[in-house]
Amino acid sequence: MPSTLRSIDWKVVAFALVAAYLVPGIVLAGLLAMVNHSLTLDALTLMTALLSIVSFLVPPVAGGYLAARFARSQAWRHVAVVGVLGALLSLLAFHASPRAMLLYVLASIALAAFGGYIRLQGRPKA
């Protein structure tokens, strides 16, 4: 196994992916299913649009933050892995054109890097 893959703590990556992508996705889907029948079409459309924006922005930032927070070493490598894997997991749920998928992967990596940057700014300098 290459040394770059051995130096990644996969437990941290798995935790960040579950905490940032899986759990919020299940909660949001449950909430949407509960209120689906009680909203008007316009309200449902607005709520779906807002949830889409939130689900696009929050998981990569939270995943990058959590990866940087719990990685004992090489935090940026963990952030990058979480960004890529999170984007690939999201693409399993959403189908789009290849161009849109590529843009989403790039945006997800950038947002994960932003989350890692937020966390690493508070870390004491070594």
Summary of the structure (lengths in Angstrom):
residues: 126
radius of gyration: 16.3
end to end distance: 29.0
largest distance: 55.0
contacts: 378
relative contact order: 0.16
helix: 82%
strand: 0%
